[in-house]
Amino acid sequence: MPKPDETKIGLHRLVSRLDLSHMTDIQNPFTDTDLTLEIAQGKVESALFGADDGELYVEQSVSESFGFDDGRLKNASYDASRGFGLRRVIGESTGFAHATEMSPAALERAALAVKGADRGESGTWSADPLRTNQRFYGDFDPTLNPTFAAKSDLLQEIDRYLRDSDPRVIQVSANLAAEQSNVTIFRPGMDPIFDSRPLVRIGISVTVEQNGRRESGYTGAGGRTSYEQWITPANWKAMADEALRQAIVNLDAIDISGGEMDVVLGPGWPGILFHEAVGHGLEGDFNRKGESVFSGRVGERVAAPGVTLVDDGTLHERRGSLSIDDEGTPTSRTVLIEDGILKGYMQDRQNARLMGVPTTGNGRRESFACPPMPRMTNTIMENGKDDPAEILASLKDGLYAVNFGGGQVDITSGKFVFQCTEAYLVKNGKIGAPVKGATLIGDGPAALNKISMIGNDQALDPGVGVCGKAGQGVPVGVGQPTLKIGGLTVGGAG
């Protein structure tokens, strides 16, 4: 609803109509400070009066990481932080200030700073977020259990297990990381919105040596859960075995000659290619500014028939999932491309308002020290109807890419270069020798239109993705079924 005009309702009446005494569903972010919920709400009302949008984002977080290398615990860290970010939006302008000092005076200074966004105009307050959010993960602190000693012992056990598994193992690196973040979002005229966000991750890397040749393999997993499910012996041993398998496969990898060929992408983590090469181009800010190859193309065919791409922040305990985004909007399942037709973009509140479309709950920020922007959550290509075995059988002379490492993408054009960390030559439908040094080169929009077969084996990544944009990193998820893409350029060492 529009924000009341100051001549009709005084600022003091806006504050007094809020009753925060009943707020039992949120934690107090101002414990041991001079701030209270009531003071913060009043400062927000004053700082954002006459704006188009904005919020006070308060965050308390704890994080830890453990790294085991060279047969011993190399590093262990713990961090606790608390701070706020205040944002005032006027048209296309944004005033933003942040601080770690939790006091009325700090909020006052921030309020003065954000008013630099004003251009002497009075805005119409953007409609508040709907309070329809659901919980997609538990409310707990994953850094508390197990104990420090148990985590250190686990990493040592992983190291010992891998070295005992194969005499070719010469190096093992294993790490654990966890964080728990409590966020409280204050907006004028509505009760504060609260979310408690756990996140864990485990990673295992192994290096093997044979006849003077060294190769490595890596696997990781995680999500918005506790450590418990990942550190059971069955789970961590399966991860360790997979890292070792990849390393041993790479010992037999041969050089590949470059050229154009058909490529089959495996399910799950290879979805990172479309996350980078296509997903960023479907974020609202790039399209509002006309900087994306997808700008102004809603309703047009942008991909082959059968291609459906969604961004879904509502998946249970997934790494990219959120009950609310970082503006207080419930996340959603947003259909971006349906059967090859562009349906819409991922939106935060500012870009949605300026484009005249609903927000999709994709306003995200790295921390309280950063303003939100449209970002992906879990970006997934939906299942098709083809049998994965038939997709491989149809590949007469090409490449089967199973795992990816780093890559580079030009968001404006969608051009990409991705390194394959596990890939195989395929001849007449039969998987042949593993290859090393293979890179996939192309552009996202063209690759979407070259998809000729879509498997029915959709899988999600194991839960290790981090997405970077404008210097901010946020946890994300990807997924896809097996896909066949025609005519990609494959770079190689030969």
Disulfide bonds with the S-S distance in Angstrom:
none
